[in-house]
Amino acid sequence: MGMQNLRGFLHQPSAQIVAVCDVDRNHLQAALQTAGLDPSDGTGDFRRVLARNDIDAVVIATPDHWHVPIALAAVKAGKDVYCEKPLTLAIQEGRDLADAVQSCGRIFQTGSHQRSDANFRKACELVRNGRVGRLQTIDVEIPPNNRQCPPDGWQPQPIPDELDYNMWLGPALWAPYTKLRCHYTFRFISDYSGGQITNWGAHHIDIAQWGHGTDLTGPVQVEGKGEIPRDGLFDTPLSYDLIFTYADGVRLLCRTGGGSGSVTFRGDEGEIYVNRGQIRSHPQSILKSAVKPGEIRLYRSPNHQKNFLECIRSRKTTVAPAEIGHRTMTICHMGNMALRLKRALRWDPAKEEFIDDEQANRLKYRAMRAPWDLKMVI
């Protein structure tokens, strides 16, 4: 996603790329070449980027465990931030980040780019305007893990010369290097990510929230079951069937599915199905229904990166600000927690705490390896 974002912003005429950062020298060199920058414009330490006064905004496309520490340091350094999803590794991180963005007056865009897709917006607008009747359930299908860890995948290996592995680990607990721990497959290891529930949930659960009109709140209970590996390097859920219940009785059903996943809004008068590239309804007349003057119109953003740049100039809120990204990720984390604790959890979305459950509330936090913490100031 770092290279995809780099290419995307290079195509925005109002943006100028002046620095790139990566702890893998091979990736760093590829980014420098793509951006047409000199070697002096590259670094393996994000703090050098944040210390530059000529930089207005940063794009964070690191593994998940680095998202919030770097984003917090960036907003405190006066930078606007585009941060990839999943936005957080733990619930409390999201609350800290959203509060910091607000208090520092920064512009923030979460990389949940489906909010800038016309089909997803249309589906949510129709649901919000009652075209399916009273909303009853939201079915979210999320792809299963697309990588399997071989039996010897956890064996320690020599650290490649081009990789600053200690910096890659950063705030995560120390662990011996193995190839499958880094780059893409990090997302199947709970020290760095939450598996597909957070990876794809950051997209599809986000759309469920948008269509339900619950961007600034969340469900009050989660329960379910799933399969979690008992051994090996990968330890995030392989499959799951989760039920999130909202205060209004709407249920969000999140389960393992195929393809790139989907969202289906079901009401007492019809349903709308939407995924990447397709939208359909039953009855079909729902999709032919125009949103009338005076009805709810959702944020229109035909290009996620362009929206971020426009908001930097206007200082208006983006289509996917930190608060919304945090609320979506809270639901994803709740699902993972319910699977690990093997019981239903009750949640207070106003206080952002689990009800009468000290063990679950402790899991809202993640320990960080010194010297890294959430109070870094650059």
NUDODREN-200405 format. One record per residue (C-alpha): x, y, z. Coordinates in steps of 0.05 Angstrom, whole numbers, m for minus. Example, Ala and Ser with C-alpha at 12.3 -4.5 7.8 and 13.67 -1.06 7.14 Angstrom:
REM NUDODREN-200405
@X->246 Y->m90 Z->156
@X->273 Y->m21 Z->143
END
This chain:
REM NUDODREN-200405
@X->0 Y->0 Z->0
@X->59 Y->47 Z->10
@X->78 Y->42 Z->m63
@X->5 Y->46 Z->m85
@X->m5 Y->109 Z->m45
@X->60 Y->138 Z->m71
@X->38 Y->127 Z->m143
@X->m31 Y->154 Z->m127
@X->m6 Y->219 Z->m96
@X->45 Y->228 Z->m152
@X->m14 Y->232 Z->m200
@X->m45 Y->288 Z->m158
@X->m21 Y->354 Z->m189
@X->m29 Y->392 Z->m124
@X->18 Y->345 Z->m86
@X->94 Y->345 Z->m85
@X->130 Y->285 Z->m57
@X->193 Y->308 Z->m22
@X->214 Y->249 Z->23
@X->204 Y->174 Z->31
@X->218 Y->129 Z->90
@X->225 Y->54 Z->97
@X->264 Y->7 Z->143
@X->277 Y->m39 Z->84
@X->331 Y->m9 Z->40
@X->306 Y->m46 Z->m21
@X->237 Y->m17 Z->m12
@X->266 Y->51 Z->2
@X->307 Y->51 Z->m62
@X->246 Y->30 Z->m103
@X->205 Y->87 Z->m72
@X->260 Y->138 Z->m86
@X->264 Y->116 Z->m158
@X->188 Y->117 Z->m167
@X->184 Y->187 Z->m137
@X->245 Y->213 Z->m175
@X->280 Y->233 Z->m112
@X->353 Y->236 Z->m92
@X->382 Y->186 Z->m41
@X->386 Y->243 Z->9
@X->310 Y->247 Z->8
@X->304 Y->177 Z->36
@X->310 Y->153 Z->107
@X->296 Y->92 Z->151
@X->274 Y->134 Z->211
@X->206 Y->168 Z->208
@X->229 Y->218 Z->260
@X->275 Y->251 Z->209
@X->214 Y->262 Z->164
@X->172 Y->292 Z->219
@X->228 Y->339 Z->239
@X->228 Y->373 Z->170
@X->193 Y->441 Z->168
@X->181 Y->436 Z->93
@X->134 Y->377 Z->100
@X->59 Y->391 Z->108
@X->31 Y->321 Z->109
@X->52 Y->249 Z->114
@X->25 Y->182 Z->89
@X->32 Y->124 Z->138
@X->32 Y->55 Z->106
@X->70 Y->14 Z->157
@X->48 Y->m51 Z->191
@X->m10 Y->m39 Z->238
@X->29 Y->m37 Z->303
@X->65 Y->25 Z->279
@X->4 Y->64 Z->254
@X->m17 Y->100 Z->318
@X->53 Y->115 Z->348
@X->75 Y->148 Z->283
@X->8 Y->183 Z->271
@X->7 Y->211 Z->341
@X->78 Y->237 Z->333
@X->60 Y->267 Z->266
@X->m1 Y->306 Z->289
@X->38 Y->331 Z->349
@X->92 Y->354 Z->300
@X->40 Y->394 Z->262
@X->31 Y->348 Z->203
@X->m34 Y->327 Z->170
@X->m39 Y->252 Z->163
@X->m64 Y->200 Z->114
@X->m59 Y->133 Z->151
@X->m73 Y->65 Z->121
@X->m124 Y->18 Z->151
@X->m130 Y->m19 Z->197
@X->m122 Y->46 Z->235
@X->m104 Y->16 Z->303
@X->m77 Y->m46 Z->338
@X->m118 Y->m34 Z->402
@X->m181 Y->3 Z->423
@X->m148 Y->53 Z->469
@X->m98 Y->73 Z->415
@X->m155 Y->97 Z->372
@X->m185 Y->139 Z->427
@X->m118 Y->172 Z->440
@X->m107 Y->185 Z->366
@X->m176 Y->214 Z->353
@X->m169 Y->260 Z->413
@X->m99 Y->283 Z->391
@X->m123 Y->298 Z->320
@X->m179 Y->340 Z->348
@X->m136 Y->378 Z->399
@X->m80 Y->391 Z->349
@X->m127 Y->415 Z->295
@X->m99 Y->368 Z->242
@X->m131 Y->339 Z->179
@X->m134 Y->263 Z->181
@X->m155 Y->212 Z->129
@X->m163 Y->138 Z->145
@X->m147 Y->94 Z->84
@X->m216 Y->61 Z->85
@X->m225 Y->81 Z->12
@X->m291 Y->46 Z->1
@X->m323 Y->110 Z->27
@X->m299 Y->142 Z->m37
@X->m333 Y->89 Z->m81
@X->m399 Y->109 Z->m113
@X->m433 Y->41 Z->m104
@X->m418 Y->37 Z->m30
@X->m442 Y->109 Z->m20
@X->m506 Y->95 Z->m60
@X->m522 Y->33 Z->m19
@X->m512 Y->71 Z->46
@X->m553 Y->130 Z->23
@X->m612 Y->86 Z->3
@X->m610 Y->49 Z->69
@X->m605 Y->113 Z->109
@X->m666 Y->140 Z->72
@X->m708 Y->79 Z->89
@X->m710 Y->44 Z->21
@X->m704 Y->m24 Z->53
@X->m754 Y->m6 Z->107
@X->m734 Y->m14 Z->180
@X->m662 Y->m40 Z->181
@X->m658 Y->m108 Z->215
@X->m591 Y->m140 Z->199
@X->m526 Y->m123 Z->164
@X->m489 Y->m183 Z->136
@X->m414 Y->m172 Z->128
@X->m372 Y->m225 Z->93
@X->m297 Y->m220 Z->101
@X->m246 Y->m261 Z->61
@X->m209 Y->m317 Z->97
@X->m134 Y->m316 Z->107
@X->m100 Y->m321 Z->39
@X->m34 Y->m346 Z->66
@X->m17 Y->m408 Z->105
@X->43 Y->m414 Z->151
@X->87 Y->m474 Z->134
@X->107 Y->m520 Z->192
@X->177 Y->m490 Z->195
@X->153 Y->m418 Z->184
@X->168 Y->m398 Z->255
@X->241 Y->m420 Z->253
@X->290 Y->m362 Z->267
@X->329 Y->m339 Z->206
@X->387 Y->m290 Z->194
@X->364 Y->m218 Z->189
@X->373 Y->m192 Z->118
@X->426 Y->m138 Z->111
@X->376 Y->m90 Z->79
@X->326 Y->m93 Z->137
@X->330 Y->m53 Z->202
@X->293 Y->m107 Z->240
@X->296 Y->m73 Z->308
@X->262 Y->m12 Z->278
@X->212 Y->m56 Z->242
@X->192 Y->m86 Z->308
@X->191 Y->m18 Z->341
@X->138 Y->m18 Z->397
@X->123 Y->m92 Z->388
@X->153 Y->m143 Z->436
@X->220 Y->m170 Z->414
@X->217 Y->m235 Z->374
@X->269 Y->m271 Z->331
@X->268 Y->m254 Z->257
@X->236 Y->m300 Z->207
@X->215 Y->m279 Z->137
@X->141 Y->m292 Z->149
@X->140 Y->m244 Z->208
@X->150 Y->m184 Z->163
@X->121 Y->m150 Z->103
@X->52 Y->m176 Z->81
@X->45 Y->m236 Z->126
@X->54 Y->m194 Z->190
@X->m22 Y->m186 Z->188
@X->m33 Y->m258 Z->210
@X->7 Y->m247 Z->274
@X->m30 Y->m215 Z->332
@X->31 Y->m176 Z->357
@X->26 Y->m134 Z->294
@X->m45 Y->m140 Z->268
@X->m114 Y->m171 Z->278
@X->m118 Y->m216 Z->218
@X->m172 Y->m209 Z->166
@X->m223 Y->m185 Z->217
@X->m184 Y->m120 Z->222
@X->m155 Y->m121 Z->152
@X->m220 Y->m128 Z->113
@X->m265 Y->m108 Z->171
@X->m234 Y->m39 Z->166
@X->m269 Y->m36 Z->98
@X->m334 Y->m73 Z->103
@X->m352 Y->m61 Z->176
@X->m337 Y->12 Z->161
@X->m391 Y->10 Z->107
@X->m439 Y->m25 Z->154
@X->m429 Y->32 Z->204
@X->m439 Y->84 Z->149
@X->m504 Y->53 Z->124
@X->m530 Y->45 Z->195
@X->m514 Y->117 Z->213
@X->m472 Y->95 Z->273
@X->m406 Y->127 Z->254
@X->m396 Y->159 Z->322
@X->m420 Y->101 Z->365
@X->m423 Y->25 Z->359
@X->m455 Y->m40 Z->382
@X->m471 Y->m56 Z->454
@X->m454 Y->m130 Z->451
@X->m413 Y->m181 Z->412
@X->m414 Y->m256 Z->413
@X->m393 Y->m312 Z->367
@X->m346 Y->m368 Z->351
@X->m287 Y->m380 Z->307
@X->m224 Y->m421 Z->293
@X->m158 Y->m396 Z->321
@X->m92 Y->m432 Z->306
@X->m66 Y->m471 Z->366
@X->7 Y->m468 Z->346
@X->54 Y->m438 Z->294
@X->72 Y->m367 Z->277
@X->4 Y->m345 Z->251
@X->m45 Y->m337 Z->309
@X->m102 Y->m293 Z->284
@X->m171 Y->m324 Z->271
@X->m178 Y->m368 Z->210
@X->m254 Y->m367 Z->208
@X->m308 Y->m334 Z->249
@X->m382 Y->m323 Z->257
@X->m394 Y->m260 Z->299
@X->m458 Y->m225 Z->320
@X->m455 Y->m152 Z->340
@X->m519 Y->m123 Z->369
@X->m536 Y->m49 Z->370
@X->m580 Y->m13 Z->420
@X->m634 Y->m5 Z->368
@X->m637 Y->m81 Z->357
@X->m600 Y->m81 Z->291
@X->m552 Y->m140 Z->286
@X->m487 Y->m138 Z->247
@X->m469 Y->m209 Z->226
@X->m395 Y->m216 Z->209
@X->m371 Y->m282 Z->180
@X->m318 Y->m312 Z->136
@X->m337 Y->m308 Z->63
@X->m306 Y->m310 Z->m6
@X->m278 Y->m262 Z->m57
@X->m263 Y->m193 Z->m32
@X->m322 Y->m193 Z->16
@X->m388 Y->m157 Z->16
@X->m441 Y->m120 Z->56
@X->m516 Y->m135 Z->53
@X->m566 Y->m89 Z->87
@X->m631 Y->m125 Z->103
@X->m695 Y->m90 Z->124
@X->m768 Y->m108 Z->130
@X->m782 Y->m82 Z->60
@X->m722 Y->m105 Z->21
@X->m646 Y->m112 Z->18
@X->m585 Y->m82 Z->m15
@X->m521 Y->m121 Z->m31
@X->m456 Y->m85 Z->m47
@X->m384 Y->m105 Z->m59
@X->m326 Y->m79 Z->m99
@X->m355 Y->m72 Z->m169
@X->m427 Y->m94 Z->m157
@X->m490 Y->m69 Z->m125
@X->m559 Y->m102 Z->m129
@X->m624 Y->m100 Z->m91
@X->m688 Y->m139 Z->m78
@X->m735 Y->m115 Z->m101
@X->m696 Y->m86 Z->m160
@X->m737 Y->m22 Z->m157
@X->m697 Y->0 Z->m95
@X->m636 Y->17 Z->m137
@X->m679 Y->58 Z->m185
@X->m703 Y->102 Z->m127
@X->m672 Y->171 Z->m129
@X->m651 Y->208 Z->m66
@X->m699 Y->266 Z->m62
@X->m686 Y->338 Z->m40
@X->m688 Y->342 Z->35
@X->m667 Y->269 Z->44
@X->m600 Y->246 Z->73
@X->m540 Y->258 Z->28
@X->m475 Y->225 Z->48
@X->m405 Y->254 Z->40
@X->m386 Y->250 Z->m34
@X->m313 Y->237 Z->m49
@X->m297 Y->207 Z->m117
@X->m223 Y->201 Z->m101
@X->m197 Y->184 Z->m31
@X->m128 Y->215 Z->m39
@X->m155 Y->277 Z->m74
@X->m205 Y->286 Z->m18
@X->m147 Y->287 Z->32
@X->m110 Y->340 Z->m7
@X->m172 Y->383 Z->m16
@X->m185 Y->380 Z->59
@X->m113 Y->400 Z->75
@X->m127 Y->465 Z->36
@X->m198 Y->477 Z->61
@X->m187 Y->450 Z->132
@X->m253 Y->413 Z->125
@X->m264 Y->343 Z->153
@X->m245 Y->285 Z->107
@X->m292 Y->229 Z->86
@X->m258 Y->181 Z->135
@X->m231 Y->220 Z->195
@X->m195 Y->191 Z->255
@X->m258 Y->186 Z->299
@X->m294 Y->145 Z->247
@X->m233 Y->101 Z->235
@X->m228 Y->90 Z->310
@X->m301 Y->70 Z->317
@X->m296 Y->20 Z->260
@X->m233 Y->m11 Z->288
@X->m264 Y->m15 Z->358
@X->m316 Y->m63 Z->329
@X->m262 Y->m104 Z->295
@X->m222 Y->m109 Z->359
@X->m285 Y->m128 Z->398
@X->m296 Y->m186 Z->351
@X->m225 Y->m212 Z->360
@X->m230 Y->m205 Z->435
@X->m296 Y->m243 Z->439
@X->m264 Y->m300 Z->400
@X->m203 Y->m303 Z->445
@X->m242 Y->m298 Z->510
@X->m294 Y->m347 Z->483
@X->m354 Y->m309 Z->511
@X->m402 Y->m253 Z->498
@X->m379 Y->m182 Z->514
@X->m422 Y->m123 Z->532
@X->m398 Y->m55 Z->509
@X->m415 Y->17 Z->528
@X->m401 Y->58 Z->465
@X->m408 Y->124 Z->502
@X->m358 Y->108 Z->557
@X->m319 Y->63 Z->510
@X->m310 Y->8 Z->561
@X->m334 Y->m63 Z->571
@X->m389 Y->m71 Z->623
@X->m369 Y->m107 Z->687
@X->m311 Y->m141 Z->652
@X->m242 Y->m123 Z->679
@X->m207 Y->m176 Z->636
@X->m236 Y->m149 Z->571
@X->m221 Y->m77 Z->591
@X->m148 Y->m94 Z->601
@X->m146 Y->m118 Z->529
@X->m163 Y->m48 Z->505
@X->m89 Y->m32 Z->515
@X->m26 Y->m60 Z->484
@X->42 Y->m61 Z->519
@X->97 Y->m25 Z->481
@X->171 Y->m41 Z->480
@X->217 Y->14 Z->506
@X->234 Y->67 Z->485
@X->170 Y->72 Z->444
@X->105 Y->96 Z->473
@X->44 Y->139 Z->454
@X->73 Y->202 Z->483
@X->127 Y->213 Z->432
@X->137 Y->285 Z->411
@X->182 Y->301 Z->352
END
